[in-house]
Each structure stands twice: as C-alpha cells, then as structure tokens.
Amino acid sequence: MSSRRTRSRHSGSSRITDDQINELVSKLQQLLPEMHSRRSDKRSAAKVLQETCNYIRSLHREVDDLSERLSELLENTDTTQAALIRNLLMQ
C-alpha cells in the first residue's frame, strides 16, 4: 500500500496522508458491528479492511436470501396482496 502512496506522491495526483488513512480505517471500524463492540481493541488497517470485505459479502448474501424469500412470498400470495406489497416496496 505504501508503494502506491509513494507513486501517487511522485505523480502529482491527489495525495492521501497516513493520518487520513488512519481516520478512514477508524471510521470503517466503527461501522463494523463486531469491531465496533470491541472499540478499545486496536486493530491493524489490514484486519479492518478484511473484516469490512467479509461484512459486505455477508450483507450481499443476506440481501440475496431476503430477495429470494420475498419472491417466494409474492408467488404464493394472491395478486391483490402481491400488488400491495410491490407498491409498498416501491415507496
């Protein structure tokens, strides 16, 4: 990661400081349920990024599961109720 920042500094493109990276990693850590509960635990940036990726993957799986369950529900519901549910979801 530092080699990319070094290259960025030499190329004159926008620069990001170590303090900014640390701040962003800290913000990510606060968004992660498992890491947020262990706030006093100082984690490496790599660990926070890995946990962030894992959490995003789990959210994708949960969305897929909920979408599938909703589709099944709509298939097994009469058309009036299904239309009402669809309208509520579009709001």
N, C-alpha and C positions, 0 to 999 in steps of 0.2 A: 504494500500500500504506500509506503514512504517513497518508493521509486517513482510511482505515478505522481505524487505530490511534487517531487523534485523536478520531474519533467515538466509539470504544469508551471512551476515557477520559472523555469528557463524559457518556456514558450511564450510567456507574457499573457497567457489566458488568465481567467479569474482564479484567484488564489483562495485556498481554504487553510486556515491555521489549525494547529493541533488543538488549541482551545475550542475552536468551533466544532471540530470533530468530537472532542470530549463532551461538549454540550449536546450535540445531536445524539450521541450514544446514550447519554444520560436521559434524554427525552424518550428515546426508544425504550430504555429500560423501564421507565415509568409507565409506558403503555402496555407492557407485557404483564399479564396477571400474575404469573408465577414469580417473576423477578420483582415486581412491584411490592409484593408482600414481604420480600426479604430485602427491603430498601438498604439496610445497614451493610448488607453484603456487597462489597466492591467486586464487580465482575470485569473481566477484560473486554475490550471492544469486540474482539473476535467471538467471544462467547455470547455477547449481547446480539450481535448480528446473526449468529447461528440460531439462537433462540427465536429471534424475530422471523427468520425464514421458516422455522418449524411451526411457529404460531400462525403465520399466514397460510401455510399448507393445511393446517388443521381447520382454519376458518373456511378455506375453499372446500374441504371435504364436508364440513358441516352445511355449507350453502348447498352443495350438490345433494346431500341427503335430504335436506328440508325441501328442496325443489322437487325431488322425486316423490316425497311423501305428499306434497301439495298436489302434484299431478295425479297421483293415485286417488286422493280425496276428491278432486274435481271430476275424475272419471266415474266415481261411484256416487256422485251427488246428482240430484235431478237438475235439469237445465236452468230452472229459475234460481235455485240456490247457487249453482255454479256461476251464473251471470252476476249475482250479487257479490259473491266472493271476488270475482275478477274485477268488478268495479271498485270494490274496497281496496284491492291491491294496486290499482292504477292511480289512486289518490295520493 
